Amino acid sequence: MSKQVKEKTSEKIFPFSKENYKLLIVGVVIVIFGFILMMGGGSDDPNAFDEEALFSFTRITLAPFLVIAGYVVVIYAILKKSKKEE
């Protein structure tokens, strides 16, 4: 019985599987891409105001949606159980 316990404890157990890490990386890339889409809209002239660039669909709607979707993918990757544990 003690040999079985030693064999199980010497086995390396990783908290995530390969699939979890892939999903985690995809989620982080989506979040970073969303924040990159939110950037910009500045101009070289501090007295000029470009309403089109500041209040565009990409910056107001699409980018926050991508950030939230990326966080959902990251949370799913963290909570997903690997097939070995089931």
C-alpha positions in Angstrom: 0.0 0.0 0.0 2.8 2.4 0.8 4.3 1.9 -2.7 1.0 3.0 -4.3 0.9 6.1 -2.2 4.5 7.0 -3.1 3.9 6.4 -6.8 0.9 8.8 -6.7 2.7 11.5 -4.8 5.8 11.3 -7.0 3.6 11.8 -10.1 3.7 15.5 -11.2 0.2 17.0 -11.2 -0.3 20.2 -13.2 -3.3 22.3 -12.4 -4.1 22.9 -16.1 -4.0 20.8 -19.2 -2.6 21.8 -22.5 -6.1 22.8 -23.7 -6.5 25.1 -20.6 -3.3 26.9 -21.4 -4.3 27.4 -25.1 -7.6 28.8 -24.1 -5.9 31.1 -21.5 -3.5 32.4 -24.1 -6.3 33.0 -26.6 -8.3 34.9 -24.0 -5.4 37.1 -23.1 -4.7 37.9 -26.8 -8.4 38.9 -27.2 -8.2 41.2 -24.2 -5.0 42.8 -25.4 -6.5 43.3 -28.9 -9.6 44.9 -27.3 -7.4 47.4 -25.4 -5.4 48.1 -28.5 -8.6 49.0 -30.4 -9.6 51.4 -27.6 -6.3 53.3 -27.9 -5.7 56.1 -30.4 -7.9 58.9 -31.6 -5.3 61.5 -30.7 -4.0 64.2 -32.9 -0.8 66.1 -33.3 -2.5 69.4 -32.7 -3.8 69.7 -29.0 -6.4 72.3 -30.1 -8.0 70.0 -32.6 -10.9 67.7 -31.6 -11.7 64.8 -33.9 -15.2 63.6 -32.9 -15.2 60.9 -35.5 -12.1 59.2 -34.2 -13.0 59.5 -30.5 -16.6 58.3 -30.7 -16.3 55.6 -33.4 -18.1 52.3 -33.3 -14.8 50.5 -32.9 -13.8 52.4 -29.7 -17.2 52.7 -28.1 -18.8 49.3 -28.9 -16.5 46.7 -30.4 -13.4 47.1 -28.2 -15.2 46.8 -24.8 -17.1 43.8 -26.2 -13.8 42.2 -27.1 -12.3 42.9 -23.7 -15.3 41.4 -21.9 -15.4 38.4 -24.3 -11.6 37.9 -23.6 -12.2 37.9 -19.8 -15.0 35.3 -20.3 -12.6 33.0 -22.2 -9.9 33.4 -19.5 -12.4 32.6 -16.7 -13.6 29.6 -18.7 -10.0 28.4 -19.2 -9.4 28.6 -15.5 -12.5 26.8 -14.5 -12.5 24.1 -17.1 -11.6 20.7 -15.8 -9.2 18.6 -17.7 -10.3 15.2 -19.1 -7.8 13.4 -16.8 -9.6 14.7 -13.6 -13.0 13.5 -14.8 
